[in-house]
Amino acid sequence: LEVHTGVDREQRSKEHVPKPDQGTSGIGMADWLNSLSGLMGGQTGVPNLSPAQLLKFTQLDPHVQKHLARVYLTLALALIACSVGCYIGMLLPFILTPAFILSFGAMLGLAFTPNTPQMLNRRYTLLGTFAFCQGCALTPLVSMAAAYYPGVVLTAMLGTATVFMCFTVSAMITPRRAYMFLGGYLASATMGLLVMSLSSRFTGSGSYTYGIELYGGLLVFAGYVLFDTQVIIEKAYSGNMDHIRHATDLFVDVVALFVRILVILMRNAEKKEQDKRKREKRN
């Protein structure tokens, strides 16, 4: 009886020992995300919604992930060269015209230079030259925005980075070739915008079609981020590891997005100032 009593006391004492908080130390990050997904699925009605799966890129093979890392590192270097070119263009305005001509030469050289280890440094130089000249070409627009609407340039940069990252992640987490069908639509939309821009110059209806070109171009190049990202992934699977060419494609998309977002923000800021002046005149 004493033995059984001692055992019972020991069992009761163990039952009364407080358990550790499973929300912090007893559950790992993956379990926490899964519990959160159940909570989200219960609130939104979407079953099996797992943030852990949304942030997972293991569907891409390791060699493809390594290639994408090289592509985005090269893209970051090209954007730095573009920023330097824009700054130099503000200091030395006379280089804008030579830089505009040099950009075509760098682009042609990059297109016709073979992708070999011996030509790697030359292709890096051509890409840096092209990015630098593109930054010089952006100088008039960025200078005007910085002079009249300080802060708009930074907002445009953050907006461009946000749009690019969101569409890039969307292209990576979706199944392969899910956005490949956009290629024909994007090419048709680009041609339509080009025809609209040319026709507006001859017909004098630029003020009516400019907004369509601006917002339509923003949607088109956002779609190109989806399309180009999945094309890069498919080329990597097929053995095409030309990270410089792939970074150049994404660089063109980023610059096009930045220009359109900056112009949209400038138009909105100008409209706000005009409304403010009208209210001041009325008062």
C-alpha positions as CSV (number, residue, x, y, z in Angstrom):
1,L,0.0,0.0,0.0
2,E,2.8,2.4,0.8
3,V,4.5,1.6,-2.5
4,H,1.4,2.2,-4.4
5,T,0.8,5.5,-2.5
6,G,4.3,6.7,-3.3
7,V,3.8,5.9,-7.0
8,D,0.4,7.7,-7.0
9,R,2.0,10.8,-5.3
10,E,4.8,10.8,-7.9
11,Q,2.3,10.6,-10.8
12,R,0.1,13.4,-9.4
13,S,3.2,15.6,-8.8
14,K,4.2,15.0,-12.5
15,E,0.7,15.9,-13.7
16,H,0.8,19.2,-11.8
17,V,4.2,20.3,-13.2
18,P,3.5,23.1,-15.7
19,K,4.3,22.2,-19.3
20,P,6.5,24.4,-21.4
21,D,4.9,26.9,-23.7
22,Q,4.5,25.1,-27.0
23,G,3.9,28.3,-28.8
24,T,7.5,29.4,-28.3
25,S,10.0,26.6,-27.5
26,G,8.0,23.4,-28.1
27,I,7.1,24.2,-31.8
28,G,9.5,24.9,-34.6
29,M,9.2,27.5,-37.3
30,A,7.7,25.1,-39.7
31,D,5.1,23.9,-37.2
32,W,4.3,27.5,-36.4
33,L,3.8,28.3,-40.0
34,N,1.6,25.3,-40.5
35,S,-0.5,26.3,-37.5
36,L,-0.8,29.7,-38.9
37,S,-1.8,28.3,-42.2
38,G,-4.7,26.4,-40.5
39,L,-5.8,29.6,-38.9
40,M,-5.6,31.4,-42.2
41,G,-7.5,28.6,-44.0
42,G,-10.2,28.7,-41.4
43,Q,-10.7,32.4,-41.8
44,T,-10.4,32.7,-45.5
45,G,-12.0,29.4,-46.5
46,V,-9.0,28.3,-48.5
47,P,-7.9,24.8,-47.5
48,N,-4.2,23.8,-47.1
49,L,-2.9,27.4,-47.4
50,S,0.6,27.0,-46.1
51,P,3.0,30.0,-45.8
52,A,5.9,27.6,-45.5
53,Q,5.0,26.3,-49.0
54,L,4.5,29.7,-50.4
55,L,8.1,30.6,-49.3
56,K,9.6,27.4,-50.6
57,F,11.7,27.3,-53.8
58,T,12.7,23.7,-53.7
59,Q,10.8,22.9,-56.9
60,L,13.7,24.5,-58.7
61,D,16.8,22.3,-59.1
62,P,19.9,23.4,-57.3
63,H,21.8,24.3,-60.5
64,V,18.8,26.5,-61.6
65,Q,18.8,28.2,-58.2
66,K,22.6,28.8,-58.5
67,H,22.1,30.2,-62.0
68,L,19.3,32.6,-60.8
69,A,21.6,33.8,-58.0
70,R,24.2,34.7,-60.6
71,V,21.6,36.4,-62.8
72,Y,20.3,38.6,-60.0
73,L,23.8,39.4,-58.8
74,T,24.7,40.6,-62.3
75,L,21.4,42.5,-62.5
76,A,22.3,44.3,-59.2
77,L,25.7,45.3,-60.6
78,A,24.1,46.6,-63.8
79,L,21.7,48.7,-61.8
80,I,24.6,50.2,-59.8
81,A,26.3,51.1,-63.1
82,C,23.0,52.7,-64.3
83,S,22.8,54.8,-61.1
84,V,26.4,55.9,-61.6
85,G,25.7,56.8,-65.2
86,C,22.7,58.9,-64.1
87,Y,24.7,60.7,-61.5
88,I,27.6,61.4,-64.0
89,G,25.1,62.6,-66.5
90,M,23.9,65.2,-64.1
91,L,27.4,66.4,-63.5
92,L,28.5,66.3,-67.1
93,P,25.5,67.0,-69.4
94,F,27.7,67.0,-72.6
95,I,28.2,63.2,-72.4
96,L,24.5,62.5,-72.9
97,T,24.6,62.4,-76.7
98,P,27.8,60.3,-76.9
99,A,26.4,57.9,-74.3
100,F,23.2,57.5,-76.3
101,I,25.3,56.4,-79.4
102,L,27.6,54.3,-77.3
103,S,24.6,52.4,-75.8
104,F,23.7,51.0,-79.2
105,G,27.3,49.8,-79.8
106,A,27.4,48.1,-76.4
107,M,24.0,46.5,-77.1
108,L,25.1,45.2,-80.5
109,G,28.5,44.0,-79.1
110,L,26.7,42.2,-76.3
111,A,24.4,40.5,-78.7
112,F,27.1,39.3,-81.1
113,T,29.8,38.4,-78.5
114,P,29.8,34.6,-77.9
115,N,29.1,33.3,-74.5
116,T,32.5,31.7,-73.8
117,P,34.7,31.8,-70.7
118,Q,37.3,33.7,-72.7
119,M,34.8,36.4,-73.5
120,L,33.3,36.7,-70.0
121,N,35.2,39.8,-69.0
122,R,34.4,41.5,-72.3
123,R,30.7,40.7,-71.9
124,Y,30.7,42.1,-68.4
125,T,32.3,45.3,-69.7
126,L,29.7,45.6,-72.5
127,L,26.9,45.1,-70.0
128,G,28.3,47.7,-67.7
129,T,28.8,50.1,-70.6
130,F,25.2,49.6,-71.7
131,A,23.8,50.0,-68.2
132,F,26.0,53.2,-67.7
133,C,24.7,54.7,-70.9
134,Q,21.1,53.9,-70.0
135,G,21.6,55.7,-66.8
136,C,22.9,58.7,-68.8
137,A,19.8,58.6,-70.9
138,L,17.6,58.8,-67.7
139,T,19.4,61.9,-66.6
140,P,17.0,64.5,-68.0
141,L,13.9,62.8,-66.6
142,V,15.5,62.1,-63.2
143,S,16.9,65.7,-63.0
144,M,13.5,67.2,-63.7
145,A,11.8,65.0,-61.2
146,A,14.4,65.8,-58.5
147,A,14.2,69.5,-59.2
148,Y,10.4,69.9,-59.1
149,Y,9.2,67.0,-57.0
150,P,11.9,66.0,-54.4
151,G,11.3,62.6,-53.0
152,V,9.5,61.3,-56.1
153,V,12.6,59.6,-57.4
154,L,13.1,57.6,-54.2
155,T,9.4,56.6,-54.2
156,A,9.7,55.5,-57.8
157,M,12.7,53.4,-57.0
158,L,10.9,51.7,-54.1
159,G,7.8,51.2,-56.2
160,T,9.9,49.6,-59.0
161,A,11.7,47.3,-56.5
162,T,8.4,46.3,-55.0
163,V,6.7,45.5,-58.4
164,F,9.8,43.6,-59.6
165,M,10.1,41.5,-56.5
166,C,6.4,40.6,-56.3
167,F,6.2,39.5,-59.9
168,T,9.5,37.7,-59.7
169,V,8.5,35.7,-56.7
170,S,5.1,35.0,-58.4
171,A,7.0,33.6,-61.4
172,M,9.2,31.4,-59.2
173,I,6.6,29.8,-57.0
174,T,4.1,29.0,-59.7
175,P,4.5,25.8,-61.8
176,R,6.9,25.9,-64.6
177,R,5.7,27.4,-67.9
178,A,2.6,28.8,-66.2
179,Y,3.1,32.2,-67.7
180,M,4.7,31.3,-71.0
181,F,1.5,31.9,-72.8
182,L,1.9,35.6,-72.0
183,G,4.6,36.0,-74.7
184,G,2.3,36.4,-77.6
185,Y,0.0,38.7,-75.7
186,L,2.8,40.9,-74.5
187,A,4.4,41.2,-78.0
188,S,1.0,42.2,-79.4
189,A,0.4,44.7,-76.7
190,T,3.9,46.2,-77.2
191,M,3.3,46.5,-80.9
192,G,-0.1,48.1,-80.3
193,L,1.4,50.7,-77.9
194,L,4.1,51.5,-80.4
195,V,1.5,52.0,-83.2
196,M,-0.6,54.1,-80.9
197,S,2.4,56.3,-80.0
198,L,3.3,56.8,-83.7
199,S,-0.2,57.5,-84.8
200,S,-0.8,60.0,-82.0
201,R,2.1,62.1,-83.2
202,F,0.6,62.4,-86.7
203,T,-3.0,62.8,-85.6
204,G,-2.3,65.2,-82.7
205,S,-4.2,63.2,-80.2
206,G,-1.2,62.6,-77.9
207,S,-3.0,64.0,-74.8
208,Y,-5.7,61.4,-75.0
209,T,-3.6,58.4,-75.7
210,Y,-0.6,59.3,-73.5
211,G,-2.4,57.9,-70.4
212,I,-3.2,54.7,-72.1
213,E,0.4,54.3,-73.3
214,L,1.7,55.1,-69.8
215,Y,-0.4,52.7,-67.8
216,G,-0.6,50.1,-70.5
217,G,3.2,50.1,-70.8
218,L,3.4,49.6,-67.0
219,L,1.2,46.6,-67.2
220,V,3.0,45.2,-70.2
221,F,6.5,45.4,-68.6
222,A,5.2,44.0,-65.4
223,G,4.0,41.1,-67.4
224,Y,7.4,40.9,-69.1
225,V,8.9,40.3,-65.6
226,L,6.7,37.2,-65.2
227,F,7.4,36.0,-68.7
228,D,11.2,36.7,-68.8
229,T,11.7,35.1,-65.4
230,Q,10.1,31.8,-66.4
231,V,11.9,31.9,-69.8
232,I,15.2,32.2,-67.8
233,I,14.2,29.2,-65.7
234,E,13.3,27.1,-68.7
235,K,16.5,28.1,-70.5
236,A,18.5,27.1,-67.4
237,Y,16.8,23.7,-67.4
238,S,17.7,23.3,-71.1
239,G,21.4,24.1,-70.4
240,N,21.5,27.8,-71.4
241,M,23.4,29.4,-68.5
242,D,24.1,32.8,-70.1
243,H,23.5,34.8,-67.0
244,I,24.7,38.0,-68.6
245,R,22.1,37.9,-71.3
246,H,19.4,36.9,-68.9
247,A,20.4,39.8,-66.5
248,T,20.2,42.2,-69.5
249,D,16.6,41.1,-70.3
250,L,15.6,41.8,-66.7
251,F,17.6,45.1,-66.6
252,V,15.5,46.4,-69.6
253,D,12.3,45.4,-67.7
254,V,13.4,47.2,-64.6
255,V,14.4,50.4,-66.4
256,A,11.1,50.4,-68.3
257,L,9.1,50.0,-65.0
258,F,11.1,52.7,-63.3
259,V,10.5,55.2,-66.1
260,R,6.7,54.7,-66.2
261,I,6.3,54.7,-62.4
262,L,8.3,57.9,-62.1
263,V,6.3,59.6,-64.8
264,I,3.0,58.5,-63.2
265,L,4.2,59.9,-59.8
266,M,5.2,63.1,-61.4
267,R,1.9,63.5,-63.1
268,N,0.1,62.8,-59.8
269,A,2.2,65.3,-58.0
270,E,1.6,68.0,-60.6
271,K,-2.1,67.4,-60.5
272,K,-2.1,67.8,-56.7
273,E,-0.2,71.1,-57.0
274,Q,-2.7,72.3,-59.6
275,D,-5.6,71.4,-57.3
276,K,-3.9,73.1,-54.4
277,R,-3.4,76.3,-56.4
278,K,-7.1,76.3,-57.5
279,R,-8.2,76.0,-53.9
280,E,-5.9,78.8,-52.8
281,K,-7.3,81.1,-55.5
282,R,-10.8,80.4,-54.5
283,N,-10.0,81.2,-50.9
